[in-house]
């Protein structure tokens, strides 16, 4: 049914073994494992950095290039959403206010 070569099977088993070994190192050790202080400080910024890495290209780029016009609904939606967040705080209000600006501009004006 499946036509798999020995080298492919060996590669799959080897990769599985390496994955299991590296992921179970924390459980194999007898002593408690702690991160160094510099790693703790760095991990505090990881969620913000990951969010910025996802959101910034979606807002500032279109079709793989930076947007070159101010007639983009995303720019106005981000401005209103950021204003709401700094004025009132809260994620839900930020999303609702940003989408309340984005949808009419995008649907009605085609921005």
C-alpha positions in Angstrom: 0.0 0.0 0.0 2.7 2.5 1.0 5.9 2.6 -0.9 8.4 3.9 1.6 12.1 3.5 1.4 14.3 2.4 4.3 16.1 5.7 4.3 12.8 7.6 4.6 11.7 5.3 7.5 15.0 5.7 9.2 14.8 9.5 8.9 11.3 9.6 10.3 12.3 7.4 13.3 15.4 9.4 13.9 13.5 12.7 13.9 10.9 11.2 16.2 13.6 10.0 18.6 15.3 13.4 18.6 11.9 15.2 19.2 11.0 12.9 22.1 14.4 13.2 23.7 14.6 17.0 23.5 11.0 17.5 24.8 11.5 15.1 27.7 14.7 16.5 29.0 12.8 18.5 31.6 11.2 15.4 33.0 14.3 13.1 32.9 16.4 15.4 35.1 16.5 14.6 38.9 17.0 18.2 40.0 14.7 21.1 39.4 15.4 23.1 36.3 15.4 26.9 36.4 15.9 29.6 33.8 18.7 32.1 34.3 17.8 35.6 35.2 18.4 37.0 31.8 16.1 34.5 30.3 13.3 35.4 32.7 13.7 39.1 31.9 13.6 38.3 28.1 10.5 36.1 28.4 8.6 39.0 29.9 8.7 40.7 26.5 8.0 37.6 24.4 4.2 38.0 24.2 4.4 41.7 23.2 7.1 40.9 20.6 5.1 38.1 19.1 2.0 40.2 18.9 3.9 43.0 17.2 5.4 40.6 14.8 2.0 39.4 13.7 0.0 42.7 13.8 2.6 45.2 12.3 2.9 43.5 8.9 -0.9 43.1 8.7 -1.3 46.9 9.3 1.6 48.3 7.4 1.9 46.0 4.4 -0.3 45.0 1.5 0.6 42.2 -1.0 4.2 42.0 0.4 5.0 45.7 0.2 4.6 48.7 2.5 1.4 50.7 1.9 2.0 53.9 0.1 -1.3 55.7 0.5 -3.2 57.1 3.4 -6.4 55.7 1.9 -6.2 52.5 3.8 -8.9 51.6 6.2 -6.5 49.7 8.5 -4.6 52.9 9.3 -7.7 54.6 10.6 -8.9 51.5 12.4 -5.6 51.2 14.2 -5.6 54.8 15.2 -9.2 54.6 16.6 -8.5 51.3 18.3 -5.3 52.6 19.9 -7.1 55.8 21.0 -9.9 53.7 22.6 -7.3 51.6 24.4 -5.4 54.5 25.8 -8.7 56.3 26.7 -10.7 53.5 28.2 -8.6 50.4 28.2 -9.9 46.9 27.6 -9.5 44.6 24.6 -13.1 44.3 23.6 -13.7 48.0 23.3 -10.5 48.3 21.3 -11.6 45.6 18.8 -15.2 46.9 18.5 -14.1 50.5 18.0 -11.4 49.6 15.4 -13.8 47.3 13.5 -16.5 50.1 13.6 -14.2 52.3 11.7 -12.6 49.6 9.5 -15.8 47.9 8.1 -17.5 51.0 6.7 -14.3 52.3 5.2 -13.5 49.0 3.7 -17.0 48.0 2.5 -18.4 51.4 1.5 -15.3 53.1 0.1 -13.3 50.0 -0.9 -10.2 51.0 1.0 
